């Protein structure tokens, strides 16, 4: 993931690398949690058969929120790239061409 991001995100500076490393570590930890949750149950039971949610579910939700914040901080979402002035230029579609021609008449 680190190499992919560095190769595709030319706007990242040397000072962004600690944040990027933290992002990658959290993504790795998320994968570990998902694997562990796959081997477990979403609902666990006490010895007296009271149900309670698997703590991994909440931990997974928390780490996913943290990952989203780091992606945003690094400008790795379309919305954040637009905010940073790094929006991708898209080709006009046929309808936009039609509107442009109509407006120029």
N, CA, C and O atoms as CSV, one atom per row, in Angstrom:
chain,resi,resn,atom,element,x,y,z
A,1,UNK,N,N,0.827,-1.185,0.000
A,1,UNK,CA,C,0.000,0.000,0.000
A,1,UNK,C,C,0.876,1.255,0.000
A,1,UNK,O,O,0.592,2.218,-0.713
A,2,UNK,N,N,1.924,1.237,0.791
A,2,UNK,CA,C,2.817,2.386,0.888
A,2,UNK,C,C,3.368,2.747,-0.493
A,2,UNK,O,O,3.321,3.909,-0.897
A,3,UNK,N,N,3.882,1.765,-1.204
A,3,UNK,CA,C,4.474,2.024,-2.528
A,3,UNK,C,C,3.429,2.532,-3.512
A,3,UNK,O,O,3.700,3.439,-4.299
A,4,UNK,N,N,2.239,1.947,-3.468
A,4,UNK,CA,C,1.165,2.369,-4.366
A,4,UNK,C,C,0.793,3.829,-4.142
A,4,UNK,O,O,0.613,4.584,-5.098
A,5,UNK,N,N,0.681,4.219,-2.888
A,5,UNK,CA,C,0.311,5.596,-2.576
A,5,UNK,C,C,1.417,6.554,-2.983
A,5,UNK,O,O,1.151,7.580,-3.610
A,6,UNK,N,N,2.655,6.232,-2.633
A,6,UNK,CA,C,3.782,7.108,-2.979
A,6,UNK,C,C,3.879,7.275,-4.497
A,6,UNK,O,O,4.158,8.368,-4.989
A,7,UNK,N,N,3.646,6.186,-5.235
A,7,UNK,CA,C,3.732,6.249,-6.700
A,7,UNK,C,C,2.610,7.079,-7.307
A,7,UNK,O,O,2.810,7.715,-8.342
A,8,UNK,N,N,1.436,7.085,-6.685
A,8,UNK,CA,C,0.294,7.767,-7.284
A,8,UNK,C,C,-0.053,9.111,-6.692
A,8,UNK,O,O,-0.881,9.829,-7.254
A,9,UNK,N,N,0.548,9.475,-5.584
A,9,UNK,CA,C,0.213,10.722,-4.899
A,9,UNK,C,C,1.420,11.650,-4.908
A,9,UNK,O,O,2.124,11.786,-3.907
A,10,UNK,N,N,1.644,12.280,-6.041
A,10,UNK,CA,C,2.828,13.127,-6.233
A,10,UNK,C,C,2.859,14.320,-5.289
A,10,UNK,O,O,3.929,14.884,-5.059
A,11,UNK,N,N,1.725,14.720,-4.737
A,11,UNK,CA,C,1.667,15.887,-3.857
A,11,UNK,C,C,2.211,15.595,-2.454
A,11,UNK,O,O,2.441,16.527,-1.684
A,12,UNK,N,N,2.418,14.316,-2.111
A,12,UNK,CA,C,2.912,14.011,-0.770
A,12,UNK,C,C,4.365,14.453,-0.618
A,12,UNK,O,O,5.186,14.264,-1.515
A,13,UNK,N,N,4.660,15.040,0.526
A,13,UNK,CA,C,6.012,15.517,0.820
A,13,UNK,C,C,6.700,14.553,1.783
A,13,UNK,O,O,6.069,13.645,2.325
A,14,UNK,N,N,7.959,14.753,1.982
A,14,UNK,CA,C,8.730,13.939,2.925
A,14,UNK,C,C,8.107,14.011,4.321
A,14,UNK,O,O,8.115,13.026,5.060
A,15,UNK,N,N,7.575,15.166,4.673
A,15,UNK,CA,C,6.973,15.339,5.994
A,15,UNK,C,C,5.664,14.564,6.152
A,15,UNK,O,O,5.176,14.410,7.271
A,16,UNK,N,N,5.088,14.074,5.054
A,16,UNK,CA,C,3.862,13.269,5.111
A,16,UNK,C,C,4.153,11.797,5.404
A,16,UNK,O,O,3.236,11.039,5.723
A,17,UNK,N,N,5.396,11.393,5.302
A,17,UNK,CA,C,5.724,9.971,5.424
A,17,UNK,C,C,5.358,9.364,6.777
A,17,UNK,O,O,4.877,8.231,6.801
A,18,UNK,N,N,5.559,10.058,7.918
A,18,UNK,CA,C,5.117,9.453,9.189
A,18,UNK,C,C,3.601,9.189,9.214
A,18,UNK,O,O,3.157,8.167,9.736
A,19,UNK,N,N,2.823,10.101,8.655
A,19,UNK,CA,C,1.373,9.907,8.600
A,19,UNK,C,C,1.030,8.744,7.677
A,19,UNK,O,O,0.147,7.942,7.982
A,20,UNK,N,N,1.723,8.654,6.558
A,20,UNK,CA,C,1.507,7.557,5.618
A,20,UNK,C,C,1.877,6.214,6.253
A,20,UNK,O,O,1.179,5.219,6.061
A,21,UNK,N,N,2.969,6.192,7.003
A,21,UNK,CA,C,3.377,4.959,7.688
A,21,UNK,C,C,2.326,4.549,8.717
A,21,UNK,O,O,2.009,3.367,8.849
A,22,UNK,N,N,1.784,5.535,9.452
A,22,UNK,CA,C,0.732,5.258,10.427
A,22,UNK,C,C,-0.507,4.703,9.727
A,22,UNK,O,O,-1.132,3.762,10.215
A,23,UNK,N,N,-0.858,5.286,8.589
A,23,UNK,CA,C,-1.986,4.787,7.801
A,23,UNK,C,C,-1.773,3.319,7.429
A,23,UNK,O,O,-2.667,2.492,7.613
A,24,UNK,N,N,-0.610,3.005,6.916
A,24,UNK,CA,C,-0.318,1.631,6.496
A,24,UNK,C,C,-0.358,0.664,7.680
A,24,UNK,O,O,-0.844,-0.460,7.551
A,25,UNK,N,N,0.149,1.098,8.825
A,25,UNK,CA,C,0.110,0.250,10.022
A,25,UNK,C,C,-1.332,-0.020,10.440
A,25,UNK,O,O,-1.676,-1.141,10.815
A,26,UNK,N,N,-2.171,1.011,10.375
A,26,UNK,CA,C,-3.576,0.841,10.748
A,26,UNK,C,C,-4.311,-0.061,9.759
A,26,UNK,O,O,-5.175,-0.843,10.157
A,27,UNK,N,N,-3.978,0.041,8.489
A,27,UNK,CA,C,-4.589,-0.846,7.491
A,27,UNK,C,C,-4.182,-2.292,7.766
A,27,UNK,O,O,-5.010,-3.199,7.673
A,28,UNK,N,N,-2.912,-2.509,8.103
A,28,UNK,CA,C,-2.451,-3.860,8.456
A,28,UNK,C,C,-3.195,-4.377,9.685
A,28,UNK,O,O,-3.632,-5.527,9.719
A,29,UNK,N,N,-3.334,-3.519,10.689
A,29,UNK,CA,C,-4.034,-3.914,11.913
A,29,UNK,C,C,-5.498,-4.232,11.617
A,29,UNK,O,O,-6.060,-5.165,12.192
A,30,UNK,N,N,-6.117,-3.461,10.723
A,30,UNK,CA,C,-7.507,-3.712,10.319
A,30,UNK,C,C,-7.639,-5.102,9.689
A,30,UNK,O,O,-8.579,-5.841,9.982
A,31,UNK,N,N,-6.691,-5.442,8.826
A,31,UNK,CA,C,-6.728,-6.762,8.189
A,31,UNK,C,C,-6.595,-7.880,9.225
A,31,UNK,O,O,-7.251,-8.916,9.114
A,32,UNK,N,N,-5.744,-7.666,10.228
A,32,UNK,CA,C,-5.592,-8.655,11.291
A,32,UNK,C,C,-6.893,-8.812,12.077
A,32,UNK,O,O,-7.302,-9.927,12.402
A,33,UNK,N,N,-7.533,-7.686,12.378
A,33,UNK,CA,C,-8.799,-7.731,13.107
A,33,UNK,C,C,-9.874,-8.440,12.298
A,33,UNK,O,O,-10.637,-9.241,12.837
A,34,UNK,N,N,-9.931,-8.144,11.004
A,34,UNK,CA,C,-10.930,-8.798,10.152
A,34,UNK,C,C,-10.706,-10.309,10.111
A,34,UNK,O,O,-11.662,-11.084,10.158
A,35,UNK,N,N,-9.460,-10.721,10.023
A,35,UNK,CA,C,-9.151,-12.155,10.001
A,35,UNK,C,C,-9.541,-12.803,11.317
A,35,UNK,O,O,-10.107,-13.896,11.334
A,36,UNK,N,N,-9.240,-12.137,12.409
A,36,UNK,CA,C,-9.580,-12.684,13.719
A,36,UNK,C,C,-11.100,-12.729,13.894
A,36,UNK,O,O,-11.624,-13.698,14.444
A,37,UNK,N,N,-11.806,-11.710,13.441
A,37,UNK,CA,C,-13.261,-11.692,13.542
A,37,UNK,C,C,-13.882,-12.784,12.676
A,37,UNK,O,O,-14.906,-13.356,13.049
A,38,UNK,N,N,-13.282,-13.080,11.535
A,38,UNK,CA,C,-13.786,-14.145,10.660
A,38,UNK,C,C,-13.703,-15.509,11.345
A,38,UNK,O,O,-14.484,-16.410,11.040
A,39,UNK,N,N,-12.763,-15.656,12.263
A,39,UNK,CA,C,-12.614,-16.920,12.990
A,39,UNK,C,C,-13.465,-16.966,14.258
A,39,UNK,O,O,-13.485,-17.968,14.972
A,40,UNK,N,N,-14.159,-15.872,14.522
A,40,UNK,CA,C,-14.941,-15.755,15.748
A,40,UNK,C,C,-16.411,-15.531,15.397
A,40,UNK,O,O,-16.840,-15.773,14.269
A,41,UNK,N,N,-17.154,-15.075,16.363
A,41,UNK,CA,C,-18.579,-14.775,16.183
A,41,UNK,C,C,-18.816,-13.296,16.441
A,41,UNK,O,O,-18.079,-12.668,17.201
A,42,UNK,N,N,-19.852,-12.736,15.805
A,42,UNK,CA,C,-20.201,-11.332,16.041
A,42,UNK,C,C,-20.790,-11.129,17.431
A,42,UNK,O,O,-20.610,-10.082,18.053
A,43,UNK,N,N,-21.496,-12.153,17.903
A,43,UNK,CA,C,-22.100,-12.104,19.233
A,43,UNK,C,C,-21.460,-13.212,20.069
A,43,UNK,O,O,-21.397,-14.367,19.650
A,44,UNK,N,N,-20.993,-12.840,21.246
A,44,UNK,CA,C,-20.388,-13.790,22.175
A,44,UNK,C,C,-21.323,-13.972,23.371
A,44,UNK,O,O,-22.256,-13.192,23.561
A,45,UNK,N,N,-21.068,-14.996,24.166
A,45,UNK,CA,C,-21.918,-15.282,25.317
A,45,UNK,C,C,-21.069,-15.480,26.561
A,45,UNK,O,O,-19.979,-16.049,26.513
A,46,UNK,N,N,-21.601,-14.991,27.681
A,46,UNK,CA,C,-20.930,-15.216,28.957
A,46,UNK,C,C,-21.180,-16.654,29.394
A,46,UNK,O,O,-21.916,-17.397,28.744
A,47,UNK,N,N,-20.567,-17.026,30.487
A,47,UNK,CA,C,-20.778,-18.383,31.003
A,47,UNK,C,C,-22.229,-18.602,31.456
A,47,UNK,O,O,-22.674,-19.742,31.591
A,48,UNK,N,N,-22.961,-17.505,31.688
A,48,UNK,CA,C,-24.382,-17.607,32.059
A,48,UNK,C,C,-25.293,-17.367,30.858
A,48,UNK,O,O,-26.497,-17.154,31.004
A,49,UNK,N,N,-24.686,-17.407,29.657
A,49,UNK,CA,C,-25.393,-17.296,28.379
A,49,UNK,C,C,-26.012,-15.916,28.112
A,49,UNK,O,O,-27.014,-15.807,27.405
A,50,UNK,N,N,-25.418,-14.884,28.671
A,50,UNK,CA,C,-25.813,-13.522,28.310
A,50,UNK,C,C,-25.030,-13.132,27.059
A,50,UNK,O,O,-23.811,-13.288,26.993
A,51,UNK,N,N,-25.757,-12.626,26.080
A,51,UNK,CA,C,-25.114,-12.237,24.822
A,51,UNK,C,C,-24.472,-10.860,24.959
A,51,UNK,O,O,-24.990,-9.986,25.656
A,52,UNK,N,N,-23.349,-10.681,24.290
A,52,UNK,CA,C,-22.698,-9.376,24.211
A,52,UNK,C,C,-21.946,-9.295,22.884
A,52,UNK,O,O,-21.490,-10.311,22.359
A,53,UNK,N,N,-21.817,-8.076,22.342
A,53,UNK,CA,C,-21.141,-7.947,21.046
A,53,UNK,C,C,-19.654,-8.254,21.159
A,53,UNK,O,O,-19.017,-7.929,22.162
A,54,UNK,N,N,-19.117,-8.870,20.143
A,54,UNK,CA,C,-17.689,-9.142,20.084
A,54,UNK,C,C,-16.942,-7.802,20.105
A,54,UNK,O,O,-17.215,-6.952,19.258
A,55,UNK,N,N,-16.020,-7.588,21.031
A,55,UNK,CA,C,-15.287,-6.328,21.097
A,55,UNK,C,C,-14.557,-5.979,19.796
A,55,UNK,O,O,-14.295,-4.807,19.527
A,56,UNK,N,N,-14.231,-6.984,18.999
A,56,UNK,CA,C,-13.544,-6.717,17.734
A,56,UNK,C,C,-14.393,-5.878,16.781
A,56,UNK,O,O,-13.855,-5.135,15.960
A,57,UNK,N,N,-15.724,-5.995,16.888
A,57,UNK,CA,C,-16.610,-5.223,16.010
A,57,UNK,C,C,-16.411,-3.731,16.277
A,57,UNK,O,O,-16.261,-2.943,15.343
A,58,UNK,N,N,-16.412,-3.353,17.540
A,58,UNK,CA,C,-16.203,-1.946,17.896
A,58,UNK,C,C,-14.799,-1.473,17.574
A,58,UNK,O,O,-14.605,-0.344,17.124
A,59,UNK,N,N,-13.823,-2.332,17.803
A,59,UNK,CA,C,-12.435,-1.982,17.506
A,59,UNK,C,C,-12.249,-1.780,16.002
A,59,UNK,O,O,-11.522,-0.884,15.573
A,60,UNK,N,N,-12.902,-2.609,15.221
A,60,UNK,CA,C,-12.818,-2.498,13.768
A,60,UNK,C,C,-13.441,-1.190,13.298
A,60,UNK,O,O,-12.887,-0.507,12.437
A,61,UNK,N,N,-14.573,-0.848,13.855
A,61,UNK,CA,C,-15.233,0.410,13.504
A,61,UNK,C,C,-14.344,1.609,13.855
A,61,UNK,O,O,-14.239,2.557,13.077
A,62,UNK,N,N,-13.720,1.561,15.005
A,62,UNK,CA,C,-12.835,2.652,15.442
A,62,UNK,C,C,-11.645,2.798,14.501
A,62,UNK,O,O,-11.317,3.908,14.081
A,63,UNK,N,N,-11.004,1.696,14.173
A,63,UNK,CA,C,-9.811,1.790,13.321
A,63,UNK,C,C,-10.182,2.244,11.910
A,63,UNK,O,O,-9.399,2.932,11.254
A,64,UNK,N,N,-11.374,1.862,11.440
A,64,UNK,CA,C,-11.816,2.318,10.117
A,64,UNK,C,C,-12.057,3.824,10.112
A,64,UNK,O,O,-11.781,4.487,9.112
A,65,UNK,N,N,-12.566,4.372,11.209
A,65,UNK,CA,C,-12.726,5.829,11.323
A,65,UNK,C,C,-11.358,6.514,11.324
A,65,UNK,O,O,-11.176,7.554,10.691
A,66,UNK,N,N,-10.410,5.928,12.034
A,66,UNK,CA,C,-9.055,6.492,12.077
A,66,UNK,C,C,-8.408,6.441,10.688
A,66,UNK,O,O,-7.732,7.388,10.286
A,67,UNK,N,N,-8.610,5.360,9.967
A,67,UNK,CA,C,-8.069,5.230,8.605
A,67,UNK,C,C,-8.676,6.299,7.705
A,67,UNK,O,O,-7.963,6.931,6.924
A,68,UNK,N,N,-9.980,6.505,7.807
A,68,UNK,CA,C,-10.648,7.520,6.982
A,68,UNK,C,C,-10.069,8.913,7.253
A,68,UNK,O,O,-9.877,9.696,6.324
A,69,UNK,N,N,-9.794,9.217,8.510
A,69,UNK,CA,C,-9.210,10.519,8.855
A,69,UNK,C,C,-7.804,10.669,8.269
A,69,UNK,O,O,-7.447,11.740,7.780
A,70,UNK,N,N,-7.020,9.613,8.317
A,70,UNK,CA,C,-5.667,9.672,7.761
A,70,UNK,C,C,-5.708,9.791,6.237
A,70,UNK,O,O,-4.926,10.542,5.654
A,71,UNK,N,N,-6.615,9.055,5.589
A,71,UNK,CA,C,-6.770,9.191,4.134
A,71,UNK,C,C,-7.102,10.633,3.778
A,71,UNK,O,O,-6.556,11.192,2.827
A,72,UNK,N,N,-7.998,11.225,4.547
A,72,UNK,CA,C,-8.388,12.611,4.318
A,72,UNK,C,C,-7.218,13.570,4.535
A,72,UNK,O,O,-6.990,14.477,3.735
A,73,UNK,N,N,-6.487,13.359,5.615
A,73,UNK,CA,C,-5.350,14.241,5.929
A,73,UNK,C,C,-4.293,14.223,4.830
A,73,UNK,O,O,-3.613,15.221,4.595
A,74,UNK,N,N,-4.162,13.082,4.161
A,74,UNK,CA,C,-3.159,12.950,3.100
A,74,UNK,C,C,-3.709,13.307,1.714
A,74,UNK,O,O,-2.986,13.240,0.720
A,75,UNK,N,N,-4.989,13.684,1.654
A,75,UNK,CA,C,-5.579,14.036,0.362
A,75,UNK,C,C,-5.795,12.831,-0.532
A,75,UNK,O,O,-5.653,12.927,-1.751
A,76,UNK,N,N,-6.135,11.705,0.060
A,76,UNK,CA,C,-6.257,10.474,-0.711
A,76,UNK,C,C,-7.708,10.110,-1.055
A,76,UNK,O,O,-7.986,8.994,-1.495
A,77,UNK,N,N,-8.628,11.059,-0.851
A,77,UNK,CA,C,-10.007,10.859,-1.284
A,77,UNK,C,C,-10.328,11.910,-2.341
A,77,UNK,O,O,-9.720,12.980,-2.331
A,78,UNK,N,N,-11.247,11.647,-3.239
A,78,UNK,CA,C,-11.593,12.643,-4.267
A,78,UNK,C,C,-12.022,13.984,-3.665
A,78,UNK,O,O,-11.644,15.039,-4.175
A,79,UNK,N,N,-12.795,13.950,-2.604
A,79,UNK,CA,C,-13.252,15.186,-1.965
A,79,UNK,C,C,-12.082,15.989,-1.428
A,79,UNK,O,O,-12.031,17.208,-1.595
A,80,UNK,N,N,-11.150,15.318,-0.789
A,80,UNK,CA,C,-10.003,16.023,-0.219
A,80,UNK,C,C,-9.055,16.541,-1.294
A,80,UNK,O,O,-8.448,17.599,-1.127
A,81,UNK,N,N,-8.925,15.811,-2.386
A,81,UNK,CA,C,-8.099,16.319,-3.497
A,81,UNK,C,C,-8.728,17.572,-4.088
A,81,UNK,O,O,-8.016,18.509,-4.450
A,82,UNK,N,N,-10.046,17.600,-4.190
A,82,UNK,CA,C,-10.725,18.795,-4.691
A,82,UNK,C,C,-10.494,19.959,-3.738
A,82,UNK,O,O,-10.197,21.070,-4.178
A,83,UNK,N,N,-10.628,19.716,-2.441
A,83,UNK,CA,C,-10.405,20.747,-1.431
A,83,UNK,C,C,-8.986,21.299,-1.516
A,83,UNK,O,O,-8.762,22.488,-1.287
A,84,UNK,N,N,-8.036,20.438,-1.844
A,84,UNK,CA,C,-6.632,20.836,-1.931
A,84,UNK,C,C,-6.275,21.441,-3.298
A,84,UNK,O,O,-5.143,21.871,-3.519
A,85,UNK,N,N,-7.257,21.466,-4.209
A,85,UNK,CA,C,-6.983,21.987,-5.550
A,85,UNK,C,C,-6.286,20.971,-6.431
A,85,UNK,O,O,-5.618,21.342,-7.396
A,86,UNK,N,N,-6.430,19.699,-6.116
A,86,UNK,CA,C,-5.788,18.641,-6.888
A,86,UNK,C,C,-6.819,17.784,-7.612
A,86,UNK,O,O,-6.573,16.611,-7.891
A,87,UNK,N,N,-7.979,18.375,-7.919
A,87,UNK,CA,C,-9.055,17.600,-8.546
A,87,UNK,C,C,-8.606,17.059,-9.887
A,87,UNK,O,O,-7.858,17.700,-10.625
A,88,UNK,N,N,-9.079,15.869,-10.180
A,88,UNK,CA,C,-8.749,15.233,-11.452
A,88,UNK,C,C,-9.651,15.797,-12.544
A,88,UNK,O,O,-10.846,15.996,-12.329
A,89,UNK,N,N,-9.087,16.046,-13.686
A,89,UNK,CA,C,-9.868,16.537,-14.808
A,89,UNK,C,C,-10.454,15.341,-15.521
A,89,UNK,O,O,-9.746,14.395,-15.862
A,90,UNK,N,N,-11.788,15.394,-15.747
A,90,UNK,CA,C,-12.421,14.277,-16.427
A,90,UNK,C,C,-12.816,14.694,-17.839
A,90,UNK,O,O,-13.064,15.867,-18.120
A,91,UNK,N,N,-12.864,13.731,-18.684
A,91,UNK,CA,C,-13.282,13.990,-20.056
A,91,UNK,C,C,-14.760,14.347,-20.063
A,91,UNK,O,O,-15.537,13.826,-19.263
A,92,UNK,N,N,-15.139,15.227,-20.957
A,92,UNK,CA,C,-16.547,15.592,-21.060
A,92,UNK,C,C,-17.309,14.458,-21.707
A,92,UNK,O,O,-16.810,13.783,-22.608
A,93,UNK,N,N,-18.520,14.260,-21.235
A,93,UNK,CA,C,-19.334,13.223,-21.846
A,93,UNK,C,C,-20.170,13.825,-22.976
A,93,UNK,O,O,-20.145,15.037,-23.190
A,94,UNK,N,N,-20.889,13.005,-23.679
A,94,UNK,CA,C,-21.656,13.445,-24.842
A,94,UNK,C,C,-22.707,14.485,-24.465
A,94,UNK,O,O,-22.938,15.430,-25.220
A,95,UNK,N,N,-23.339,14.324,-23.317
A,95,UNK,CA,C,-24.356,15.278,-22.900
A,95,UNK,C,C,-23.731,16.649,-22.632
A,95,UNK,O,O,-24.305,17.672,-23.004
A,96,UNK,N,N,-22.566,16.675,-21.992
A,96,UNK,CA,C,-21.886,17.957,-21.744
A,96,UNK,C,C,-21.486,18.608,-23.062
A,96,UNK,O,O,-21.579,19.828,-23.190
A,97,UNK,N,N,-21.048,17.837,-24.034
A,97,UNK,CA,C,-20.734,18.388,-25.364
A,97,UNK,C,C,-21.968,19.002,-26.004
A,97,UNK,O,O,-21.899,20.086,-26.583
A,98,UNK,N,N,-23.091,18.312,-25.901
A,98,UNK,CA,C,-24.348,18.808,-26.459
A,98,UNK,C,C,-24.724,20.146,-25.819
A,98,UNK,O,O,-25.087,21.090,-26.521
A,99,UNK,N,N,-24.637,20.227,-24.487
A,99,UNK,CA,C,-24.979,21.469,-23.777
A,99,UNK,C,C,-24.049,22.604,-24.172
A,99,UNK,O,O,-24.480,23.746,-24.330
A,100,UNK,N,N,-22.783,22.287,-24.331
A,100,UNK,CA,C,-21.810,23.292,-24.710
A,100,UNK,C,C,-22.123,23.844,-26.105
A,100,UNK,O,O,-22.054,25.054,-26.324
A,101,UNK,N,N,-22.464,22.969,-27.036
A,101,UNK,CA,C,-22.818,23.397,-28.395
A,101,UNK,C,C,-24.080,24.236,-28.390
A,101,UNK,O,O,-24.174,25.221,-29.122
A,102,UNK,N,N,-25.052,23.858,-27.572
A,102,UNK,CA,C,-26.307,24.605,-27.496
A,102,UNK,C,C,-26.048,26.001,-26.935
A,102,UNK,O,O,-26.631,26.979,-27.402
A,103,UNK,N,N,-25.182,26.090,-25.945
A,103,UNK,CA,C,-24.885,27.385,-25.322
A,103,UNK,C,C,-24.133,28.315,-26.243
A,103,UNK,O,O,-24.259,29.534,-26.136
A,104,UNK,N,N,-23.351,27.754,-27.147
A,104,UNK,CA,C,-22.555,28.593,-28.044
A,104,UNK,C,C,-23.372,29.079,-29.242
A,104,UNK,O,O,-22.881,29.914,-30.002
A,105,UNK,N,N,-24.568,28.601,-29.435
A,105,UNK,CA,C,-25.408,29.017,-30.560
A,105,UNK,C,C,-26.086,30.304,-30.319
A,105,UNK,O,O,-26.828,30.783,-31.177
